[in-house]
C-alpha cells in the first residue's frame, strides 16, 4: 500500500521561505488551514516544494475530480492551446463552447432543450442564475438557506449565509433575500426527528413564512444546494427537494440548484439532484467541471433563458481551453469515474462508520459518493461541537501526509478525486485512525 512520504516535517525550508514571501505579497483574506506549498500533483498525490508526498483527499476543494493532471485532460488542454487560447465566446463563435453547451444541455436533468451561460467560477454561475431569475420572472424576492455558500461576489454573497466573516463590512448587500433553515437532520432546526417531522422545513415555508412575511407570488427563485457543501456536507432527507420544488412550482418560483460543489460526478451521479429525482429550472456549475481549469456554467431551460443580447456576458467565460478540459472531464466521468465515485464512496463511508464505533468524537458520518463529511463533537449525547479537535485532526493528518479540509464549524470533509483507488481510501482511513488514536490520548 502506497503511503505518503514525509521527508522533512512540513513546512520544510523551501515551503517556509515561500510562505514568508506569500505573506508579504498575497492577499491575507485567504484561509489556509495548514502550510502546504504545492509543487506538482498526479492523480490523488501531491508533492510539496520540499519533496514531501501527500495523499490528497481535498482535490483542490472538490475541483480536480479526474485527479491531478489526468493525461487525457492535459492532452486536450495542450491540443487546444496550440490552436486557440481565447477569442471571446461572448462576441464570436468557436467549437468547444458550442459542443460543451450541447453536452451540458443533454446531461442536465429534465426534458426539453436547455441553454448554457458560461462564466469563470462558481460565484459567476450563481450570479448569472440570480440575474436570470430576476429577468425571467420580473420578481424581486429570493429564498436561500442558512449555512449556504454560493460565492463571494455581491449577488452570490447576498445569497450566502455560511460564516459572518464572509459578510463583515460588506453590507448593504442585495436586498430581498430571506434565509430559511436547511434540513440539517443531525441538528434539526425545528427540534424534530425524521421521518415523523413530515419535512417541517418545507411545510414551515408555506404555513409560516408565506403566511406572515413573504408574498410567494413575489419570489423569483429558491436557491438551494442539493447537499450543503461549505456549510458542513449536510445531506437532506430523500423527499426534501421534491417537496420543496413542488412548492416552488405552485407559486411560479424557479428552483435553482447550486451544484457548484455537488455536481460533475462528485456524489456518484453527474448531478446530485439526480439522487432526489428533481429537475431544477436552473443549475449552477463550476469546480469539477473542467478538472482545474477556470470555468463556470449556468444551465437553464430554454424557455427560462429568455434574456436579450447584451443583458449578461463575460469576456473570459467559456474559454476554449477550459471548454476542452471540460469535454475531456465529462468523457472520463461517463467512462467509469461516476461508478468509481459510488464504489469508493461506499468504501470510505463504511470505513468511517466502522471507525465511528470506536471514537465518541465522531458525531455524525454522512455523505453521498465522494462527498463525505464527519462532524466532530465533544460528546455524542450533547452533540457539543468540537471545532478545535477538528482543526487539530486536520493538522496532524497533514503532518502525516494526508490532506483533508474542513467544512461547517466542526466537520471534516473528504472530497478526493473521483479516480481514487481502494488502496488510497484504505490509506486515508488508516492515517485518520492513527490521528484519532493520537488526539484521543
Ligand atoms: N457555490 C457552492 C455550492 C460552492 O461550494 C462554492 C465554492 O465553494 C461556490 C458556489 C463559489 O464558487 P467559486 O469559489 O468558484 O466562486
Boltz pocket constraint, residues with backbone or C-beta under 6 A from the ligand:
constraints:
  - pocket:
      binder: B
      contacts: [[A, 120], [A, 121], [A, 122], [A, 123], [A, 124], [A, 126], [A, 149], [A, 150], [A, 151], [A, 152], [A, 225], [A, 229], [A, 230], [A, 258], [A, 259], [A, 260], [A, 261], [A, 262], [A, 286], [A, 287]]
      max_distance: 6.0
